[in-house]
Amino acid sequence: MRATHGAAGSGLAGGFLLALGAVVLWGTQFPVAKSAFEVIDALHVTSIRYLLAIVLMIPLYVMREGRTAFDYYGQFWPATLIGFVGMCGSPVLVFLGLALSAPEHATVIIALQPSMTALADWLVRGRRPANFTLGCVVVAFAGVALAVTRGDANHLLDKGAMAGNLLVFSGAVCWVVYTMASERFRGWSALRLTTLTLIPGTLGILAITAIAVFLGRAQVPGAAEIASVGWHLAFLSFAGVFLGMIWWNAGTQRIGALNAMLLLNMIPVMTFAIRYLQGQRFTAAELIGALMVISALIANNLYLRRARARPHPA
């Protein structure tokens, strides 16, 4: 029995480290991407990032799944649709918004996704969240409003930054749609779902970028420009997409979704810490707003734990 307990404990510890590693990578990618935008536009950064990631992902996927790797089991169009929404719409909108906004503001908005999911579940499926959860949602949204305006409503008139924040918010909505729609693929492995939705998503990103170039809204970067931000692109592709997704899926399977969601609160913490090391200094309103969002998410997570642990009548 001791050996079994030790193995289980080791699995939980390993799962925690994997999920935490993914969160650290994702919290780091916002400042890294913002630096890359100084040389290459957001659409080309996104295109290169996902193209490299899919090149790495497909061989691993084929090795794991074998001959049935590209069998959609009659779900080709649903998988393609949610892939375009989640793997194309979300990263494109978030990175376009990040180019106009600040990394610390973008990451706080992204942290709203659990709250947005609760509201979407209520709207689409009629499952009303508990009053405590709704209270946490209100606090989280208030925290985001405080952070992005820095406590001054006049910042709402800053069209560039606010447009960027709205784009990031729209990207977060796309990811919530992807997450909820993914429930219809219950028989698929996490790697199958990720890869078969990443393929149409990547093709969508490339198509959008090509259209932007044709319309003169984006410029194809040269070899020297790509080389100058080579490590940025490598990190965003290998760490942010490929490694981050694998670690997150593996960690979530071991420690459970509820524990994994709690770790997501570390993403804005990582982004704020890196930005501070880069020399960025924050207003009290930004720090208080970020703390409100994180605290609300942690409080709701703990509430859900207690609700699950509470015995239910047969």
Rosetta blueprint (number, residue, H / E / L):
1 M L
2 R H
3 A H
4 T H
5 H H
6 G H
7 A H
8 A H
9 G H
10 S H
11 G H
12 L H
13 A H
14 G H
15 G H
16 F H
17 L H
18 L H
19 A H
20 L H
21 G H
22 A H
23 V H
24 V H
25 L H
26 W H
27 G H
28 T H
29 Q H
30 F H
31 P H
32 V H
33 A H
34 K H
35 S H
36 A H
37 F L
38 E L
39 V L
40 I L
41 D L
42 A H
43 L H
44 H H
45 V H
46 T H
47 S H
48 I H
49 R H
50 Y H
51 L H
52 L H
53 A H
54 I H
55 V H
56 L H
57 M H
58 I H
59 P H
60 L H
61 Y H
62 V H
63 M H
64 R H
65 E H
66 G H
67 R H
68 T H
69 A L
70 F L
71 D L
72 Y L
73 Y L
74 G L
75 Q L
76 F H
77 W H
78 P H
79 A H
80 T H
81 L H
82 I H
83 G H
84 F H
85 V H
86 G H
87 M H
88 C H
89 G H
90 S H
91 P H
92 V H
93 L H
94 V H
95 F H
96 L H
97 G H
98 L H
99 A H
100 L H
101 S L
102 A L
103 P H
104 E H
105 H H
106 A H
107 T H
108 V H
109 I H
110 I H
111 A L
112 L L
113 Q H
114 P H
115 S H
116 M H
117 T H
118 A H
119 L H
120 A H
121 D H
122 W H
123 L H
124 V H
125 R H
126 G L
127 R L
128 R L
129 P L
130 A L
131 N H
132 F H
133 T H
134 L H
135 G H
136 C H
137 V H
138 V H
139 V H
140 A H
141 F H
142 A H
143 G H
144 V H
145 A H
146 L H
147 A H
148 V H
149 T H
150 R L
151 G L
152 D L
153 A H
154 N H
155 H H
156 L H
157 L H
158 D L
159 K H
160 G H
161 A H
162 M H
163 A H
164 G H
165 N H
166 L H
167 L H
168 V H
169 F H
170 S H
171 G H
172 A H
173 V H
174 C H
175 W H
176 V H
177 V H
178 Y H
179 T H
180 M H
181 A H
182 S H
183 E H
184 R H
185 F H
186 R L
187 G L
188 W L
189 S L
190 A H
191 L H
192 R H
193 L H
194 T H
195 T H
196 L H
197 T H
198 L H
199 I H
200 P H
201 G H
202 T H
203 L H
204 G H
205 I H
206 L H
207 A H
208 I H
209 T H
210 A H
211 I H
212 A H
213 V H
214 F H
215 L L
216 G L
217 R L
218 A L
219 Q L
220 V L
221 P L
222 G L
223 A H
224 A H
225 E H
226 I H
227 A H
228 S H
229 V L
230 G H
231 W H
232 H H
233 L H
234 A H
235 F H
236 L H
237 S H
238 F H
239 A H
240 G H
241 V H
242 F H
243 L H
244 G H
245 M H
246 I H
247 W H
248 W H
249 N H
250 A H
251 G H
252 T H
253 Q H
254 R H
255 I H
256 G L
257 A H
258 L H
259 N H
260 A H
261 M H
262 L H
263 L H
264 L L
265 N L
266 M H
267 I H
268 P H
269 V H
270 M H
271 T H
272 F H
273 A H
274 I H
275 R H
276 Y H
277 L H
278 Q L
279 G L
280 Q L
281 R L
282 F L
283 T L
284 A H
285 A H
286 E H
287 L H
288 I H
289 G H
290 A H
291 L H
292 M H
293 V H
294 I H
295 S H
296 A H
297 L H
298 I H
299 A H
300 N H
301 N H
302 L H
303 Y H
304 L H
305 R H
306 R H
307 A H
308 R H
309 A H
310 R L
311 P L
312 H L
313 P L
314 A L
